[in-house]
Amino acid sequence: MNDSNRKLYGELGELTRYIENTMRQLRCVEAPVEETTAQLPQASEHLSDLAKLTEEGTHRVMELTEELQDNRRLVAQSLKELATVPLGSPNSTPADRLAAIATLLAADDKRLMDIMTALSFQDLVAQRIKKIITILDDVEHKLLQMVVVFGAKQNGAQTPNGKADQMLKELEASRSTALKQDLVDDILGQFGFN
Amino acid sequence: MPADPSMKIMVVDDMSTMRRIVKNLLKQLGFANVDEAENGQEALIKLRADKFGFVVSDWNMPVMSGIQLLKAIRADEALKAIPVLMVTAEAQKENIIEAVQAGVSNYVVKPFTAEILQEKMAKIFK
């Protein structure tokens, strides 16, 4: 075998090793990518639901507030009439008018209670937000796993396999704790994300 | 037996706004003696420290969930007879089944109205 063939053979071997390595790395991230692909639409759906819940809840409260405002005008008008209509009027007695005002006020009691219950949309919104935060935390975790797996031999950042494994273990351990920002920054810094 | 308006009621929810809403609705329905807890564990401590006639609990809560609280109540000799109403956004069939098997007295899905709360309480305390 002459020199140029030997050189070509060596480069083919190098290329084959590179492809094999990349395939191995791709297999490592296949599962995280699949899971992330499934989770992101869920997060979008939750966000759409949030917009809908807040809109519906707000409209309901505004509707009840407007009804209260209308009713208060009626009560004010009735009270004004009560003060001006002569006693003994054939159309209605003061007692009848007061009873009518009491009925209007009772209706307002119900509207005020309905406003309270309508505001429960805030609780549903908060629950959806928690679910979205959980999904995003999970996606962030998986993306970092991919950064570690793929970034071990990128851009001259020759991070030994031992270090990458260590980082993956720390990342996994940090899942249940809130204090993982330093680890995240460390990993990103190692692989050129600044 | 109809509900006693003076009975002490425990409202359990990790959202303070939700506790306030339920407390207000109970007040409108004539029940003013209401205490609160933000998770099942806190509720259990308070339930064991005083005499309560009714528990209204959310499902999803940190530390101890509503279903865990319900099971703990039913396992406690001193508390097991207290009626428990689950008020929750979880409306899946398996959740309802789990709650029934754990001994829930009734189940309300959020969002709910004062009328629904009243109706459920009337069924519990008939």
Contacts between the chains, C-beta under 8 A, distances in Angstrom:
chain1	res1	chain2	res2	distance
A	109	B	28	7.8
A	113	B	24	7.5
A	113	B	25	6.7
A	113	B	28	5.3
A	113	B	114	4.9
A	114	B	113	7.1
A	114	B	114	7.4
A	116	B	21	5.2
A	116	B	24	5.0
A	116	B	25	6.6
A	116	B	114	8.0
A	117	B	21	6.4
A	117	B	25	6.8
A	117	B	111	6.8
A	117	B	112	6.8
A	117	B	113	5.4
A	117	B	114	6.0
A	118	B	111	7.6
A	119	B	17	6.8
A	119	B	21	6.4
A	120	B	17	7.6
A	120	B	18	6.3
A	120	B	21	5.4
A	120	B	110	6.0
A	120	B	111	4.9
A	120	B	112	7.5
A	121	B	111	6.5
A	122	B	15	7.4
A	122	B	17	5.1
A	122	B	18	8.0
A	123	B	13	7.5
A	123	B	15	4.5
A	123	B	17	6.1
A	123	B	18	4.3
A	123	B	21	8.0
A	123	B	89	7.5
A	123	B	110	6.6
A	124	B	89	5.7
A	124	B	110	6.1
A	124	B	111	6.7
A	126	B	15	5.9
A	127	B	60	6.6
A	127	B	89	5.8
